[in-house]
């Protein structure tokens, strides 16, 4: 390291060719983040290199798991007390990355793994970008998901590099690119194997090549009058998805790009609007809730889980197996019906094909049909995902328990049956736990880890570590009917169906909740879940056989929702989440959300969840509850202030 610099988070060195190497490795962090301290040190480094210019500069990460996750979100808490603090933070990054973009020597970012937010903005300020071809590269600007905008030059530079249309899509959605897409869009210049990554970076940084810029239509759309046309079209799409303007950040990003050349500091009112918005406050709350859930996965050792055996190749079992294979785990999938395994393999292949070549091939190799259940003896976790029948599950457990290795976990994906009842035939109930995934597995981030008295603590920690290992969020929930998510959703759906019994049209009911901010209306949700499942859950969880007559009639007619093509809706060619233009009865949304909130509070009062924050976290990530409202119990404070 250069002796005259005192650095805590960076290591600066040079080689015999006068190439400088700048390695970021933040101590006491599992992932690098651009905190105020890190940015101050980077400023010192740029000052030093101004005086001692290298032939080229290569910036890379010292962490195995990625490049830079972004800014230090913990520093955002200062915004609420001092709104000007946000402008100071933005100004610091904007000025520093502009300096880096203009240095006279060539710069190159050597990227691997996660590169998000401020980390990607640092990369965009470099002349060249080389991506190491490793599993799970993830490049993006997800600031919109926090209610803010990419303030350190991302709005300015990303459209110039990948083209306006691609850049606008990335910034408005927070969508992340894998290696294949990063290369095809021009976001990175090269994707290279790890063994030649540093050598490639050395060659490229001294190559003298012109830096990549968008060409053709992508470049043209960055200029007037085409820029104005694209911005107008993008605003229409934003307003179509968010007609009530619950999320101000997307429109702010478009204004900053179209009117201010990517520099939000030119109009401080935009920054203040975002930083003082209740939406931003709640989205930052959701981020911290997400980080809290992630922390549970760190209590076990995920490295000990290498082989997953799934029993049951239906929609849920197939989805679980597919996702685990995609995350780099060896998966064996068992079913007595070969057709079910074939269907699961077909669905898996469809998902794998959408990934980059490296990830897709690894996932195909990991996914192993196993109709005889030969993987049971070698698996580190066995997940039972057969139909919801207590006797059938008991028979299965008796058959397989003696074949499971002593260190393995036996888990059930049950959505409704009690662990206390399920584990009765087991000789070792202390190694039996619930891991309740949600459909569709590939999209739903939450997994309820169901615990009960007597389960070994190491098993609980390992189950959480497994969930984290496959990129999901573990929520610890005590054994209770419906656990958390289903217990909350059932009264909500039943109340919506009672409205149907009263003559309110399903489309009107769903529209009321779409406007409230839910990703799907309760009637459409029931059709998606399956009306046979809804009626069974309603009977079980409500403690009564009195279910809405509209539901009973449809089930009697075998109109079970999407899976039969008809339920409350005709599903042939029907789009999801459609808005009705008809009048919505006053207070309908409040009526529908009240049982939802009340049940969330009831589950907390029962003690099945540790605290109110975790209730909110579970429901946001398990149901898609309007994130900008910060969770049902957080929202409850706004309608029932104490």
N, C-alpha and C positions, 0 to 999 in steps of 0.2 A: 504494500500500500504506500502511496505517496506520503512521505514523512511529515510534510508541513501541513497536512490536512488531518483534522481530528474528526473521524466519521464513526458513527454507531451503526448506521443502517446500510452503508454502501462500502464497497471495496473498489479502489481505483488502482490500476496497474498498467504497465506498458510492456510491449515486447520489442525485439530487436528491429522490427520493421516500423517502429514508432506508432503501432496501432495501440490505442488506449482501450482498456476493458473496464467497464463499469458494471459491477455486480450488486444488485439489490438483495439484501438478506436481512429482513427486519427481525431482530431478536425477540424472543417471547411471543412470537406470532406464528401460527401455523401457515398463514398465507400473507404475502406482502401487501401492505396498504400504504397509500400516499398520505400519511399524516402530516401535520404542520412541521414536525421535526424532520421528517423525511424530505419534505419539499425545501426546507431551509438548507439542509445539507446538500441537496441537489443544486441549489443556487450557488453555494460555495464552490462546488465542483465545476460548474459552468464558468464561474469567475476565474478559477484556477486555469482551466483549459483555454480561456481567452488569452492568457499570458504565456501558456506553455502548450501551443497548439500541436495536436497529434496529427498523424497522417490520416487517421480515421478513428471513429469511436464506435465500439460495439457494446450495446447495453443488453444485459441478460439477467436472469434471476438465479439466485443461489438456492432456491427452494425446489424440491423435487416435484411438488404438486402443482406448480404453475408459475406464471409471470407476476402479475399484479392484479389483485381483486378489485381495485378501485381506490377511491378516497377512504379516509377513516370516518365511517358513518357516525361513530360516537361523538365526533366533533360537531355534528349537525345539531346536537341538543342545545348548543349556544344560540341558535337562530331564534328560538322562542323568547329568550330573555333579551337578546340584542339583535334585532333584525339586520342591522348594518354588518354584523359579523359574517353574514352570508355573502355580502358583496365583497368584503375583504378576502374571504376564502376564494371566491371566484376570480377576483383581480390577481391574486397571487399566482394561481395556476395559469391563468390566461397570459400574463406577462412572461412567466418562466418558460412556458412551452413555445411562445412566440420567439423568445430568444434562442431556444434550442433549434427551432426550425430554420433560423437564419445564420447559424454558425458557419464559418467559412470552410470547415473540414467536413467530410462526409460522415454521416451517422447511420447506424443500422441497429434495429431492434431484433434480437434473436429470441424468439418467443416459444414457449411451450406451455401446454395446459391452459389454465384459466387466464384470460386477459380481458378485463372488463372495465367499463367506466373510465375513470381517470387513467387507469393502466393502458387502455387502448388509445386514449388521447395522447399519452406520452409516445406511444408507438407511431401514431399518425404524424407526430412532429418530427420523426426521423425520416431520412431520405430513402432508406431501404428497409424492407421487412422480410425476414426469413422465419418460417414456421417449422418447428421440429415435428415430424410426423409421429406423434405418440397418441395413445388412446385418450379420448375425451378432450381434444382441444376445444376451446369455447371462447369466441371473440365477439364482443358486443358492447353496446352502449345502453345499459338498462336503467338509466336515470329516470326515464318516464315512469317506471314502476315505483319510484319513490316520490313522484309528484314534482320532480325538478327537471332540469335540462342539462345536457353535456356542456358545462360552462368553460372548460379549459381548451377550447378550440375544436371539439368534435363536430359541432354544427357547421363550422367553417371548412374543415379539412376533409371530413369523410365524403361529402358530395363531390369534391374535386378529385378524389382518388377512385371511388367506386361508381361514380355517377349519381345524379340527383335522385332518381327514382329508387334505386336500391338503398341509398343512404336514408332517405325519408322513411322508407318502410322499416329499416332497422331502428331508427330513432323513435318512431311513433309506437312501435310494438315492443321494443326491448329485445327483439329477436336476436339470437346468438348464431354465429356461423361456425360450422365445423371446418376441418381442413380442406375438404373438397370445395365447399362454397367460398371459403376465404380466398382460395386460389382462383376460382373461376370468376369471382367478382373483381379481382385485382386488389383486394385488401392486403394480401401478402404477395411478394414477388416470387418466392419459391417455397415449396414444401419439401423438406429433405429428411432423410433418415438420421436418427440420433448420432450414428457413428461418424457421419461426415458433416454434422451441423456446424461445428466451429470452423472447420476448414472452409466450408462454403461461405460462411459469414466473412471470413478474412478475405476471400477472393472478391466477394461482391462489394464490400465496403471500399476496396481500392480499385474497383473496376472502372470508375469514371462514367458509368452508364447514367443516362438521364433518368430521373425518378419517374415512377409510373404515375400517369394521370388518366382520368376518364377520357374516353374518345366517343365519337359519334353522337348518338342521341343522348347518352348519359352526360356528355359534356355540354351539349346544346341546351339541355334543360336547366343548366346552371346559369343561363344567361336570359336577359329580358328580350322579348316579352314572354318567352316560354316558361321562365321561372314563375311568373305570376299565374300562368295557366295551371301548372302543376300544383302550386300551392292552393289554388282555388279548388281543384279536384280533390286534393288531399283533405282539405277542410270539410268538404261535403261527405267524404267517407268517415271522418272523425265524428261529425254531427249525426251521421246515420247510426253509428255504433253507440254514441253517447249523446242522445238527443237533448237531455236535460243538463248537459255540461257538468256532470259530476267530477270529471277529471280535467282540470285546466291546463295541465302540462303539454298535451299534444298540440293544442292551438298555439300555445306560447312558443313551442319549438318551431312551428311553421312561420310565425311572425319573425322570430329571431333569424331564421334562415333567409326568408324572402326580403325582409325590410332592413336588416341590420348586418348582413354579411356574416352571420354566425356569432356576432358579438353582442350578447345580451346586456353588457354593461352600457351600451349606448342608450338603453331605455331602462332606467332603474325601476320604473313602475312595474315592468314585467317581472323582475326578480322579486320585488316586494310582494306582488300578488301571489307568486308561487310560495315563497317562504312563509307567508302569514296565512296561507290557506289551511282550513281544517282538513282538507284532503291530504295535503302534504304531511301534516302532523300525524294523521292516522296511518298513512302509508309507511311513514318512518316507524310508527309503532308496530305495524305488521312485520316490517323487516326485523326489528328486534325480537318479536315473538318467534319468527322463523329461526333466528340465531339461537334462541333459547331451546327450541326443539332440537336443533342440530347438536347442541351440547350433550344431550342424553345419549347420543350415539358414540360419544367419546369415552364412556365409562367402561366399555368392553373392548376386546381386541378383535377388530374386524379381520385381521390377517389370518386368524385361525379358521375363518369360514371361506372355503374354496369350492365346496361341492354342495349343491342344493338338489334335493330330490323332491319333486312335486307329484302328489298322487291325486289324480283327477285332471283331465285335459279339457274340461269345459271352458266356458268363457273366462272365468276367474282363474282357474288353474293354468290354462294356456297363456293367459295374460301375464301371470306371475312368472312362469317359466321363461317366456319371451323376454321380459324385462330383465330378469336376472342374467340371462345369457348375454344380453346387450351390454350389461355392466361388467362383463369380463369374468363371470363365474361359470364353472362347469355345471350344467344342468341336465339331470335325467328326469324324464316325464313319463309317468305311468298311468295307464287306464285300461280297464277291461274291454273297452270298445276301441278297436283299432281306428275306426273312422274318426273318433274324437281326437286321437293323436294326430291323424293326418290333417284334420282341420286346424289344429293348433299349430302344426308345422307350416301350413299354408299361410295362416295369419302372421306367424313369426317372420316368414320369408318376405312378406309384403312390407313389414316394418323395417327389417334389416336392409332392404333394398334402398331405403331412403337415407341411409347413413353413408359416411365416407367409406372407401374401399377397405381400409385397414380395420375399422370397427365392424363393418358388415361381415367380412370373412371370419374374423375372430368369433363373432356371435354365432355364425352358422356352425363353426367347429364346436362351439360350446353346447349347442342344443342337441341333445341325444334322446331320441325316442327309446323308451324302455318299458315295453308292455309287461314284461315279466317281473319288473321291480328289482332288478339286480343291483341298482344303485343304492338301495336302502342301506346295505352293510357299510358302504364307504362314505355316505353323505355326512356332512357336518350339521346340516339342518334338514329335517324332513317336514314338508308342509302338506298337510291334508286339506284338499279343496274339493271334496266330493259333495253330493247333495245333502241338504239339511235334514238328515234323519238320524236321530240319536242311536237307534239300534244298529244302523249300518255303520256308523262311525265306531261304535263299540266293537263290532265284529272286526273291523279293519285294525283297530289298535291292538286287539288280542293277537291278531295274525302277525303283525310286524314288530311288536315291541321287543321280542327276544332277538331280533335280527339287527337292531340298531346298536351302533357302537356306544360304549358308556359315556363318551364325551359329547355325543350328538344331542341336539335339541329336537324334540317332537313338537310341532306347532300346528295349530288349526286355524284355518281362515274363516271359521264360522262367523256369520253375521248376526246370529240370533240365539244360539244355544249357549247355555251356561257352562263355563269351564268346570265348575263343581260337579255338574252332572256328567260331562264328557269324560272326565278323568277317572271315574269310578272303577273301571276294569284295569287300570294301569298299576303295574308293580312299582313304578317309579314316577308318581305324579309330580314330584318336585322338578322334573325336567320337561314338563308339559306346559305350554304357554299359548296364548292366542296372538296371532299376527293377522290383523284384519285389514286387508287391502280394499280399495274402492275401485269401482268400474267407471271408466276404462283405466286399467292399471298404468298404462304408459303416460296418461295425462294427470291423474290425481296424485298430488304430492304426499298426502298423509297416509300413514299406516298406524292404526290403533294397536298398541302392544297391550294385550289384556292380561292382567295379573290377578292372582287369587292367593289366599292364605296358603302358606306352605311351599310356594315355588322358590327354588333356590335363587338367591340374589345374583349369582354369577350367570344363571340362565337368563334372568331379566336383562342384565347388562349386555350379554351376548346377543340377545334378540334385538335390542336397540342398536347395537353395533352393526348387526346384519342389515337392519333397515337403513342406517346411514351409509353403509357400504354400497348399497344399490341406489343411492341418491335420493332416498325418500326421507320424510320427516317422521320420527317416532313420537307418539303421544302415549304416555303411560295412563291407562284407564283400568280401574278396578272392575272385576266381574260384576255385571249388572245388566238387566234386560235392555237390549238395544245399545249397550255401552254408552258412548256419547253421541256420535253423529246420527245414527239411526233413531235413537231415542228422541232426538230433537226434530228430525225431519218428519217423522210419522204424524205427530199432531198438526204440523204445518200443512202436510198434504191432505189430511182428513178435513181440516177446516176449509181448505180450498174446495173439496168435494161437497161439503155441506152448502157452500155457496152455489155450486152447480145445482144441487137439489132445490135451492131457493129460486132458481131460474136465471142466475147470472151465467153468461156464456163463458166457456173455458178460455177462449181467446182474450176476453176482457180481464179475467182473473190473472192470466199469465202476464198480460201487458202491465197490469198494476205492479207486479213484482219485478218485471224487467225494468220499469221506470224507477223503481225503488233502488235498483242496482244489482239485482240478483242475475247470475249468468243464465238462468233458465227458470221459467215459471213453474209453480208447484204441480200443475196439471200435466204439463209436458214431462216433468220429472217423474211423475207416477207412471206415465206411459213408457218412459225410458227404463225405469226399474222393473216394470212388469206388474200388471194389476193383480195377478194372482199372488205375487210376493207382497204387494201393498196391502191386500186384504188380510193376509196371514199376519203380517207385522202389525197392522192396525188392531186386529183382534187380540194379539198377544200383548202388545205394549200399552194399549188403552185399558186393558183389563175388562173389556166388555165386548159382547158380540154385536153391539149396535154400531154398525158401520154405515156410511152414507149409502142410500139406496141406489144412486147412480153407479157406484162402484160394484155393488152386488149384481146389478142387472148386466153390466158389461162382462163380468167374470162368468156369469151363468150362460152368456151367449158366446163364451170363449173368445171374446175380444180383449186380448191381454196387453195391448199396447204395441210398441214397435216390433216385438218379436213375432207377432201374428199379423202385422200390417195394419191393424186397426185397434183402437182403444177409445179414448176420448176424441182422438183425432184419426183421420185417414192418413196413413204415413207414406203412401205411394207418391213420390215426387214432392213431398212436403219438406220445406226448409225448417231448420230448428230456430227457436227464439224469434218468432214472428210477432211484430207489433200489430195490434188491432187499432183501427181508426175510430172505433166507437167510444162513446163517453164512458168514463170509469166512475163508478159510484164513489161519493166522497167517503173518505176514511177506510176504503177497502184494503189498501196496503197495510194500514195500521191494524185492522182486524186480523189480517192474515199473519202478520209478523208477531203479533202478541203471543199466541201459543208457542211459537218458535222461541221467543225470548224467555217466556215463563218456564218452558221445559229446560232450557239451558241453565237457568237459575236453579231449577229443581235438581238437576244432575249435580250441580256444584254443592247444593245443600246436603245431598246424600253422601258427599265426600268421595265420589268416585274419581274426581279430578282434583289435583293438588290445590289450585287456586283459580280465580276468575280470569287471569291472563291466559292460562292454559286452556280454559274453556273457549275463550275467544280464538286462540290459535287453532285449536282443533276444528272448530266450526268453520273458520275462514278457509283453512287448507283442506278440509274434508267435504265441504259443501259449496265452496266458492262464494260464501256470504260476502256481500258488497264490501270489498277491502277498504274503500274510502270511508266507510263508517267505523272501521277499527274493531269490528266484532260485535256480536249481539249484546253482550253485557256492557261493553263500552258505549254502544248506541243507546242502551236503556237509560243511561245517565242523562242523555239529551232529551228524552221524551218523558222521563219521570225524575226530574232533578230533585235531589235530596236537600 
